[in-house]
Amino acid sequence: MQYARSEIDVLDIRLHPRHVIHYSGMHLEAVMRLFVTKTKLMGKLRFSKSTLGKLAHEAKERNIFDRVLINSLFNFIVLFNKAKHEVNLYDERPRLFTVEDAIVCYFAARIIGKTVLAKIGYPLSLATYEINNELFVF
């Protein structure tokens, strides 16, 4: 997520919302590969070259995650694939993705990723943070 975060914090997100979405998807792809490696729940699937879509389909077929997480993954994949492959073809729309799209995808990837990492007990996924005397779980 460091690349997505730097696109938001360091660079001008208004110029590169596509990159934020793309980097967020790459994060989820890495999280899913780590999940497959640690759990071995997907058998002999070649995880090192598997795409996020392939990993999500395998997880759905094997009923590894609940319906909400699987649906969230598939909804995210639609935007991730557009960020990777599609070009804006509409003259009336200056960009394919808005700043708001990028921010929503960034937080969605963080939430989905944290949920998957928590299932394997990844230490940072279990962290909580206190902000202004309120407890937040990220």
C-alpha positions in Angstrom: 0.0 0.0 0.0 3.0 2.3 0.2 2.9 3.1 -3.5 -0.8 3.9 -3.4 -0.3 6.0 -0.2 2.6 7.9 -1.8 0.3 8.7 -4.8 -2.1 10.2 -2.3 0.3 11.9 0.1 3.3 12.9 -1.9 2.0 13.3 -5.5 -1.2 15.0 -6.6 -3.9 12.4 -6.5 -6.0 14.5 -8.9 -3.4 13.7 -11.6 -3.1 9.9 -10.9 -6.2 8.4 -9.4 -5.7 5.4 -11.8 -2.4 4.6 -10.1 -3.9 4.6 -6.6 -6.5 2.1 -7.7 -3.9 0.0 -9.6 -1.5 0.0 -6.6 -4.3 -0.9 -4.2 -5.1 -3.9 -6.4 -1.5 -4.9 -6.5 -1.6 -4.9 -2.7 -4.6 -7.2 -2.6 -3.0 -9.5 -5.1 0.1 -9.7 -2.8 -2.1 -10.3 0.3 -4.0 -13.1 -1.5 -0.7 -14.7 -2.6 0.5 -14.5 1.0 -2.7 -16.1 2.2 -2.4 -19.0 -0.3 1.2 -19.5 0.7 0.6 -19.5 4.5 -2.6 -21.6 4.5 -2.0 -24.0 1.6 -5.9 -24.1 1.3 -5.8 -23.9 -2.4 -3.7 -27.0 -3.0 -1.1 -26.8 -5.7 -2.3 -23.6 -7.3 0.7 -21.7 -8.7 0.2 -18.6 -6.6 3.4 -16.8 -7.7 1.9 -15.9 -11.1 -1.8 -15.9 -10.2 -3.9 -12.8 -10.7 -6.2 -11.3 -8.1 -9.1 -12.6 -10.2 -7.8 -16.1 -10.4 -7.1 -16.2 -6.6 -10.6 -14.8 -5.9 -12.3 -17.4 -8.1 -10.4 -20.2 -6.4 -11.3 -18.8 -3.0 -15.0 -18.7 -4.0 -15.0 -22.2 -5.4 -13.4 -23.6 -2.3 -15.7 -21.5 0.0 -12.7 -20.2 1.9 -14.1 -16.7 2.8 -17.6 -15.6 3.6 -19.9 -14.2 1.0 -19.4 -10.5 2.0 -15.6 -10.8 1.6 -15.8 -12.6 -1.7 -18.3 -10.1 -3.1 -16.1 -7.2 -2.0 -13.1 -8.8 -3.8 -15.1 -9.3 -7.0 -16.4 -5.7 -6.9 -12.9 -4.4 -6.4 -11.5 -6.5 -9.2 -13.8 -4.8 -11.7 -12.2 -1.4 -10.9 -8.7 -2.9 -10.6 -8.9 -4.4 -14.1 -10.2 -1.2 -15.5 -7.3 0.7 -13.9 -4.9 -1.8 -15.4 -6.2 -2.2 -18.9 -8.8 0.4 -20.0 -8.3 3.8 -21.5 -10.8 6.6 -21.3 -12.7 6.7 -24.6 -15.3 9.4 -23.7 -14.5 13.0 -24.7 -17.0 14.4 -22.2 -15.2 12.8 -19.3 -11.7 14.0 -18.8 -10.6 11.0 -16.7 -11.7 7.4 -16.3 -11.4 7.6 -12.5 -12.0 10.4 -10.1 -10.2 11.3 -6.9 -13.2 9.9 -5.0 -12.9 6.6 -6.9 -9.3 6.3 -5.9 -9.9 7.1 -2.2 -12.8 4.6 -2.0 -10.6 1.9 -3.7 -7.7 2.6 -1.4 -9.8 2.2 1.8 -11.6 -0.8 0.3 -8.3 -2.5 -0.4 -7.1 -1.8 3.1 -10.3 -3.3 4.7 -10.3 -6.3 2.4 -6.6 -6.9 2.9 -6.7 -6.5 6.6 -9.6 -9.1 6.8 -7.6 -11.6 4.7 -4.4 -11.0 6.7 -6.3 -11.4 10.0 -7.4 -14.9 8.9 -3.7 -16.0 8.9 -2.9 -14.1 12.1 -0.6 -11.6 10.4 0.7 -9.5 13.2 0.1 -6.0 11.7 -3.5 -6.9 10.8 -4.4 -7.3 14.5 -3.2 -3.8 15.4 -5.5 -1.1 16.8 -4.9 2.6 17.0 -6.2 5.2 19.4 -7.0 8.6 17.9 -8.5 11.4 20.1 -9.3 8.8 22.8 -11.4 6.7 20.4 -10.3 3.2 19.4 -9.9 2.5 15.6 -9.1 -0.9 14.0 -7.4 -0.6 10.7 
